[in-house]
Amino acid sequence: MTELAGILARRIAATGPITLAEYMAECLLNPQHGYYATRDPLGAAGDFTTAPEISQMFGELIGLCLAQSWLDQGAPKAVLAEAGPGRGTLMADIWRATKGVPGFHERVQIRLIEASPVLRQAQAERLAGAPVEWLDHLDALPEAPLWFVANEFFDALPIRQFQRSGSGWREVVVGLEGERLTPGLSPPAPLAELAPRLADTKDGDVVEICPAAGPAIGAVARRIAAQGGAAVIVDYGDWHSRGDTFQAMEDHAYADPFARPGRADLTAHVDFEALARAARPLRASRLAPQGALLRTLGIEARAARLAQGMTREARHRHLAALRRLTEGAEMGTLFKALALVPAGAPMPPGFTPAPALVETQQ
């Protein structure tokens, strides 16, 4: 039993089961024992590897995409912000790739939204010399034109999970079985927020909602709608939430999410439809598979250029990274990308506008 498991067990014994959202928040963000507060989770020595850590090409192409969007909107004095920036690898690649964009480095300031002291230190090292400031939350972003990027940020926000029972819903809660933390179900009850989901679910189906996602993207959307800018969000998920996607990763393998609280990364798939609705009045793009987006942005040509002069072994690793980022059997279709822009603004390169916000997208 981890220290955090003991704390949670005593809390549940005293006050009763907690929601999955409460459990996730404690496991990830507890100031003393939370996963993100106590470690660098990335890379071979961590528990998972994100796209920017796989290859510089990911950040370079996303950076040039954002910079072109900035040029398309008149190259204003602006903020370039990232939520959940990890080690700072994505922003460092963006900043390096945009060095040649006229005026970009002179007119843009970087803001990183990061809660972890461990990761803030890593970000400071990678972005030494860049105009960076750190913020604790998205509401602290300046009121200014905003170009925003989030890669694997929304998947880590705590979710609530519900199982349909007749015309009501039973919430997944975390309780105790002896001394062991274990999931269970609350008694069934109607839930106004999920009333529309009665039309596309049956008894036993699971639906997830993320209470923190709406306010988070709303803080970004308010600034972009008022001041200009764009948001690019890359994560695993789909247009519409359906099914149990709650999972834990530890040492690059799936793990029991209730076995070692505070020691494993906890995530759930992103409901991009909910994000797009919460971001109104911004216009949403069609949801783009990561592989298709990167190919449209020119990753194959960039890969060929970088491969010139590489040793055979280095070229083998380089091409393996390309496949991992783009192929369907790897990250190419599991991860999706969504762009959000003000009414009347062009979509960033690689994205196509959705004709309307509809219930399903292909």
C-alpha positions in Angstrom: 0.0 0.0 0.0 1.3 3.4 -1.0 1.2 6.4 1.5 -1.6 7.9 -0.6 -3.5 4.6 -0.6 -3.5 4.7 3.2 -4.7 8.3 3.3 -7.5 7.6 0.9 -8.5 4.4 2.7 -8.8 6.4 6.0 -10.8 9.1 4.3 -13.2 6.6 2.7 -13.6 4.7 5.9 -14.6 7.9 7.7 -16.8 9.6 5.1 -17.8 7.0 2.5 -16.9 6.3 -1.1 -15.5 9.1 -3.3 -16.1 9.8 -7.0 -13.7 8.7 -9.7 -12.9 12.4 -10.3 -12.0 12.9 -6.6 -9.8 9.8 -6.8 -8.0 10.9 -9.9 -7.4 14.4 -8.6 -5.8 13.0 -5.4 -3.7 10.5 -7.3 -2.4 13.0 -9.8 -2.2 16.3 -7.9 -2.0 15.6 -4.2 0.8 18.1 -3.1 2.8 15.5 -1.2 2.0 12.2 -2.8 0.5 13.0 -6.2 1.9 11.5 -9.4 2.7 14.8 -11.1 3.9 16.6 -8.0 6.6 14.1 -7.2 8.3 13.0 -10.4 9.1 13.4 -14.1 6.8 10.8 -15.7 8.3 11.0 -19.2 10.8 9.0 -21.2 12.4 5.6 -20.7 12.9 6.2 -17.0 9.3 7.3 -16.6 5.9 5.7 -17.4 5.0 7.0 -20.8 6.4 8.8 -23.9 4.6 11.6 -25.7 4.8 12.6 -29.3 7.3 15.5 -28.8 9.6 13.1 -26.9 9.5 10.6 -29.8 10.7 13.1 -32.5 11.5 16.8 -33.0 9.4 16.7 -36.1 6.1 16.7 -34.2 6.9 20.0 -32.4 8.4 21.6 -35.5 5.3 21.0 -37.6 2.9 22.0 -34.9 5.0 25.2 -34.4 5.0 26.2 -38.0 1.3 25.5 -38.2 0.7 27.9 -35.3 3.0 30.5 -36.7 1.3 30.5 -40.1 -2.0 30.9 -38.3 -0.5 33.9 -36.5 0.6 35.4 -39.8 -2.8 34.8 -41.3 -4.3 36.9 -38.5 -2.0 39.9 -39.0 1.0 38.9 -36.8 -0.1 40.7 -33.7 1.7 41.0 -30.3 0.5 37.8 -28.8 0.9 35.0 -26.3 2.0 31.5 -27.2 0.7 29.2 -24.4 0.9 25.5 -23.7 -1.0 23.6 -21.0 0.7 20.6 -19.5 4.0 21.2 -21.2 5.8 18.1 -19.8 9.6 18.6 -20.0 9.2 21.6 -22.3 10.2 19.6 -25.3 7.2 20.6 -27.5 7.6 24.3 -26.8 11.3 24.2 -27.3 10.8 22.6 -30.7 8.1 25.1 -31.6 10.4 28.0 -30.6 13.3 26.7 -32.5 11.3 25.9 -35.7 9.7 29.4 -35.7 13.0 31.3 -35.5 12.8 32.1 -39.2 9.2 33.3 -39.1 9.4 37.1 -39.6 8.6 38.9 -36.4 7.4 35.9 -34.5 10.1 35.8 -31.8 10.0 39.6 -31.4 6.2 39.8 -31.0 5.3 36.6 -29.1 5.6 35.8 -25.4 5.5 32.2 -24.0 3.3 31.2 -21.1 3.4 27.7 -19.7 0.6 26.4 -17.5 2.3 23.9 -15.2 1.6 22.7 -11.6 4.6 20.5 -11.1 7.7 22.0 -9.6 9.8 19.1 -11.0 8.6 19.7 -14.5 8.9 23.5 -14.3 12.6 23.0 -13.7 12.9 20.8 -16.7 11.0 23.3 -18.8 13.2 26.2 -17.7 16.4 24.3 -18.7 15.0 23.4 -22.2 13.7 27.0 -22.8 16.7 28.9 -21.4 16.9 32.3 -23.1 13.3 32.2 -24.4 10.7 34.8 -23.1 8.9 32.3 -20.8 6.6 32.8 -17.7 4.8 30.1 -15.8 1.2 30.2 -14.7 -0.7 28.0 -12.3 -3.9 27.8 -14.2 -5.5 28.8 -17.5 -7.6 31.7 -16.0 -4.3 33.5 -15.4 -3.6 33.9 -19.1 -3.2 37.5 -20.2 -6.1 39.2 -22.1 -4.3 39.2 -25.4 -4.3 37.4 -28.8 -3.6 33.8 -27.9 -2.1 30.9 -29.8 -2.7 27.9 -27.6 -1.4 24.3 -27.8 -2.2 21.3 -25.6 -0.7 17.8 -26.3 -1.9 15.1 -23.9 -3.3 17.6 -21.4 -7.1 17.0 -21.4 -6.7 13.2 -21.0 -5.3 13.7 -17.5 -8.2 15.9 -16.2 -10.3 14.0 -13.7 -13.4 12.3 -15.0 -16.7 11.1 -13.6 -18.0 7.8 -14.9 -21.6 6.7 -15.1 -23.2 3.3 -16.0 -26.7 3.4 -17.4 -29.4 1.7 -15.4 -32.9 2.0 -16.9 -33.7 5.7 -17.3 -31.1 6.6 -14.6 -27.4 6.4 -14.0 -25.2 4.7 -11.4 -21.9 6.6 -10.8 -18.6 4.7 -10.5 -17.2 5.4 -7.0 -14.1 4.3 -5.2 -14.7 2.5 -1.9 -13.0 -0.1 0.3 -13.1 -3.9 0.3 -11.3 -4.8 3.4 -8.2 -2.5 3.2 -8.2 -2.5 -0.6 -9.4 0.4 -2.7 -11.9 -0.9 -5.2 -14.5 0.6 -7.6 -18.2 0.3 -7.0 -21.5 1.8 -8.2 -23.8 4.3 -6.5 -27.6 3.7 -6.5 -29.3 4.6 -9.8 -30.7 8.2 -10.1 -31.7 10.5 -13.0 -29.0 12.9 -14.2 -30.1 15.9 -16.2 -26.7 16.3 -17.7 -26.8 12.9 -19.2 -30.5 12.9 -20.3 -29.5 13.4 -24.0 -27.4 10.2 -23.8 -30.5 8.0 -23.1 -31.0 8.2 -26.9 -27.7 6.5 -27.8 -27.0 4.2 -24.9 -28.5 1.0 -23.4 -28.5 -0.6 -20.0 -25.0 -1.2 -18.8 -23.3 1.3 -21.2 -20.7 3.6 -19.7 -20.5 7.3 -20.3 -17.7 9.6 -19.0 -17.8 13.3 -18.4 -14.9 15.6 -17.5 -16.1 18.5 -15.3 -12.8 20.4 -15.5 -12.5 20.3 -19.3 -15.3 22.8 -20.0 -13.9 25.6 -17.8 -10.4 24.9 -19.0 -11.1 25.3 -22.7 -13.6 28.0 -21.9 -10.8 30.2 -20.4 -8.9 29.8 -23.6 -11.9 30.3 -25.9 -12.9 33.6 -24.2 -9.5 35.1 -24.9 -9.4 33.9 -28.5 -12.9 35.0 -29.2 -12.3 38.5 -27.9 -8.7 39.0 -29.0 -7.9 36.6 -31.8 -5.7 33.6 -32.0 -6.2 29.8 -32.4 -6.1 26.6 -30.3 -4.6 23.3 -31.4 -5.4 20.3 -29.2 -3.9 16.9 -29.7 -4.9 13.9 -27.5 -6.3 10.4 -27.7 -10.0 10.1 -27.8 -12.8 10.7 -30.2 -15.7 13.0 -31.2 -18.2 11.4 -28.8 -17.7 9.8 -25.4 -18.8 6.2 -25.2 -17.4 3.3 -23.0 -15.0 2.9 -20.1 -11.7 4.4 -21.1 -10.2 5.0 -17.6 -6.7 3.5 -17.4 -3.4 3.6 -15.6 0.1 3.5 -17.0 3.2 2.5 -15.0 6.6 1.7 -16.4 5.3 1.9 -20.0 2.7 -0.8 -19.3 -1.0 -0.8 -18.4 -1.6 -1.2 -14.7 -4.5 -1.6 -12.2 -5.5 2.0 -11.5 -6.5 1.2 -7.9 -3.4 -0.8 -6.9 -0.8 1.9 -6.4 -2.4 5.4 -6.2 0.1 8.1 -6.7 2.6 5.8 -8.5 0.8 5.4 -11.9 -0.4 7.9 -14.5 -4.2 8.0 -14.7 -6.0 9.1 -17.9 -9.2 8.7 -19.9 -10.0 9.4 -23.6 -11.0 12.9 -24.5 -14.5 13.8 -25.7 -13.7 16.3 -28.4 -17.3 17.1 -29.0 -17.7 18.3 -25.4 -14.5 20.4 -25.9 -15.9 22.0 -29.1 -19.2 22.8 -27.5 -17.6 24.3 -24.4 -15.4 26.5 -26.7 -18.3 28.2 -28.4 -18.4 30.7 -30.1 -15.1 29.6 -31.6 -15.4 27.5 -34.8 -14.2 24.0 -34.6 -12.3 22.1 -37.3 -13.0 18.6 -38.3 -11.3 16.1 -36.0 -8.1 15.1 -37.7 -6.2 11.8 -37.0 -2.7 12.7 -35.9 -1.0 10.8 -38.7 -3.1 12.4 -41.4 -2.5 15.9 -39.9 1.3 15.4 -39.8 1.4 14.1 -43.3 -0.6 17.1 -44.5 1.9 19.4 -42.7 4.8 17.7 -44.5 6.3 15.3 -42.0 7.5 12.9 -44.7 9.5 15.6 -46.5 10.9 16.8 -43.2 11.8 13.2 -42.3 13.7 12.7 -45.6 15.6 15.9 -45.1 16.6 15.1 -41.5 17.7 11.6 -42.6 20.3 12.9 -45.0 23.7 12.3 -43.5 22.5 10.0 -40.7 24.2 6.8 -39.9 22.3 3.6 -40.7 21.4 3.1 -37.1 20.3 6.7 -36.6 18.2 6.5 -39.7 16.6 3.3 -38.5 15.5 5.0 -35.2 14.4 8.1 -37.1 12.1 6.2 -39.5 10.8 4.2 -36.6 9.8 7.5 -34.9 8.1 8.6 -38.1 6.1 5.4 -38.2 5.2 5.6 -34.5 3.8 9.2 -35.0 1.9 8.5 -38.2 0.8 4.9 -38.7 -2.6 3.6 -37.6 -1.1 0.7 -35.7 0.8 3.2 -33.6 -0.3 6.8 -32.7 -1.5 7.8 -36.1 -5.2 7.1 -35.6 -5.5 6.7 -31.8 -4.5 10.4 -31.4 -6.7 13.1 -32.8 -6.3 16.9 -33.4 -8.8 19.6 -33.1 -8.4 23.3 -34.1 -10.5 26.2 -32.8 -10.5 29.7 -34.3 -12.7 32.9 -34.0 -15.5 33.3 -36.5 -14.2 34.6 -39.8 -10.6 33.5 -39.2 -9.0 30.8 -41.4 -8.2 27.4 -40.0 -4.6 26.7 -39.2 -2.7 24.7 -41.9 -3.6 21.1 -42.0 -7.1 21.5 -40.6 -10.5 21.8 -42.5 -13.5 23.6 -41.0 -16.4 21.6 -39.8 -19.6 22.7 -41.7 -21.5 22.7 -38.4 -21.2 21.4 -34.8 -23.1 18.1 -35.3 -23.6 15.1 -33.1 -21.2 12.9 -35.0 -18.2 13.4 -37.2 -16.4 11.0 -39.5 
